[in-house]
Amino acid sequence: MTGWKFITDTSRHLRDEISYLSNLAQTDKQNKISDNYGRIKHDIACTIGYLDNHPKTMSFVYDRVEYNGMLRILSRFYYVGGLNIKHYPGRKFVRPSTKDMITEQVKFCKSVGCEDYFFSREDKTPYIMMRFCKAVDFKTNKNKYMVTPKDWQYVGWRGKLCLQKQ
């Protein structure tokens, strides 16, 4: 079998893949947030993307008190080789496999009864988030929202936005 396949499950069931991709993320010189991959915890699910049966990308789903009933998807998103999509013909600001990962995590959210979910980015301006949200059909605005007790980011969401605004 060739091509992409995505699996969403608990981290316990995807431990080997998470360990492999986390090690790559921590040593990847292009990864500006490599420290984030040494302390992954408190997730409720992980999605692994396999390309030609090899783990190539991952992200997590989180449920925290500060999300006020929303679930956070695409958290700690990592893609082996970086996020540059210049080599994708006809690209629309987002890699097709990233759209597939979002679809997979949205299905997970709905399977646990949650219709309100979001993802976030650490950007200096809201414009990258606006372009990304347009490409994946999520809502966004120019405000930052609390995603951890000490961190405010731009978010894209579907459903009801329940995050605290800065």
C-alpha positions in Angstrom: 0.0 0.0 0.0 1.3 3.5 -0.8 0.0 6.9 0.0 -1.3 8.4 3.3 -3.0 6.7 6.2 -4.0 8.3 9.4 -4.7 6.7 12.8 -6.1 8.5 15.9 -5.8 6.7 19.2 -4.5 7.1 22.7 -0.9 7.9 23.1 -0.4 4.6 24.9 -1.4 2.8 21.8 0.9 4.9 19.5 3.8 5.1 21.9 6.5 3.8 19.4 5.4 6.2 16.7 5.3 9.2 19.1 8.7 8.4 20.5 10.2 8.1 17.0 8.6 11.4 15.7 9.3 13.2 19.0 13.0 12.3 18.8 13.1 13.6 15.2 11.3 16.8 16.3 13.8 17.4 19.1 16.8 17.1 16.8 15.3 18.8 13.8 17.3 22.0 13.3 14.4 23.6 11.3 12.0 23.0 14.2 11.9 26.3 16.3 9.9 24.7 19.1 11.8 21.5 19.5 11.7 21.7 23.3 7.9 21.1 23.1 8.4 17.5 22.1 10.3 16.3 25.1 7.4 16.8 27.5 4.2 15.7 25.8 1.5 15.0 28.3 -2.2 15.5 29.1 -3.3 14.7 25.6 -6.5 12.7 25.1 -5.5 11.4 21.6 -2.8 11.5 19.0 -3.0 11.3 15.3 -0.2 9.8 13.3 0.1 10.2 9.6 1.8 7.4 7.8 3.3 7.9 4.3 4.0 4.6 2.6 3.6 2.9 5.9 6.2 5.1 7.7 5.3 7.6 10.4 5.7 11.1 8.9 3.6 13.5 10.9 1.8 13.7 14.2 -0.4 16.0 16.3 -2.3 15.7 19.5 -5.8 16.5 20.8 -5.9 18.2 24.2 -8.7 18.9 26.7 -7.8 21.4 29.4 -9.8 23.4 31.9 -8.9 26.7 30.2 -10.5 25.5 26.9 -14.0 25.8 28.6 -15.3 22.7 26.9 -13.5 23.0 23.6 -11.0 20.5 22.4 -7.6 21.6 21.0 -6.6 19.9 17.8 -3.3 20.0 15.8 -1.4 20.5 19.1 2.3 19.9 18.9 1.9 19.4 15.2 5.1 18.0 13.6 5.9 17.0 10.0 9.2 15.3 9.2 11.2 17.5 6.9 9.5 20.8 7.9 6.4 22.6 6.8 7.7 24.1 3.5 5.1 23.3 0.8 6.8 24.8 -2.2 7.1 21.4 -3.9 3.3 20.8 -3.9 1.9 21.9 -7.2 -1.4 23.9 -6.9 -0.9 24.4 -3.2 -3.5 26.4 -1.3 -1.4 27.4 1.7 -1.9 24.0 3.4 -0.5 20.5 2.6 -3.2 18.0 1.7 -2.0 15.6 4.4 -2.5 18.4 7.0 -6.1 18.8 5.8 -6.5 15.0 6.2 -5.1 15.2 9.7 -7.6 17.9 10.6 -10.4 15.8 9.2 -9.3 12.8 11.2 -9.1 14.9 14.5 -12.5 16.5 13.8 -14.0 13.0 13.5 -12.4 12.1 16.8 -13.8 15.2 18.5 -17.3 14.4 17.2 -17.0 10.8 18.3 -16.5 11.9 21.9 -19.4 14.3 21.7 -17.6 17.6 21.1 -18.7 20.0 18.4 -16.5 22.9 19.6 -12.8 22.6 18.8 -9.9 24.8 17.8 -6.2 24.9 16.8 -3.7 27.7 17.5 -0.5 29.2 16.2 2.2 31.4 17.7 2.5 34.2 15.1 3.5 37.8 15.4 0.4 38.9 13.3 -3.0 37.2 12.6 -2.6 37.1 8.9 -0.9 33.7 8.6 -3.7 32.2 10.7 -6.3 34.0 8.6 -4.9 32.4 5.4 -4.6 29.0 7.0 -8.2 29.1 8.4 -9.5 30.1 5.0 -7.7 27.1 3.4 -9.2 24.6 5.9 -12.7 26.3 6.4 -12.3 27.4 10.1 -13.3 30.7 11.6 -10.8 33.1 13.0 -10.3 36.7 13.9 -7.5 39.1 14.9 -7.7 38.4 18.6 -5.4 36.2 20.7 -6.9 33.7 23.2 -5.6 31.9 26.2 -4.3 28.4 25.2 -2.3 27.8 28.4 -2.3 29.9 31.6 0.8 31.7 30.4 0.3 31.7 26.6 -2.0 33.6 24.3 -2.2 32.7 20.6 -4.3 33.2 17.4 -6.9 30.5 17.0 -9.0 28.9 14.3 -12.2 27.3 15.4 -15.4 25.5 14.6 -18.5 25.5 16.8 -18.8 27.9 19.7 -15.6 29.8 20.7 -15.3 29.4 24.4 -11.7 30.6 25.0 -10.8 33.6 27.1 -9.9 36.6 24.9 -6.8 38.6 25.6 
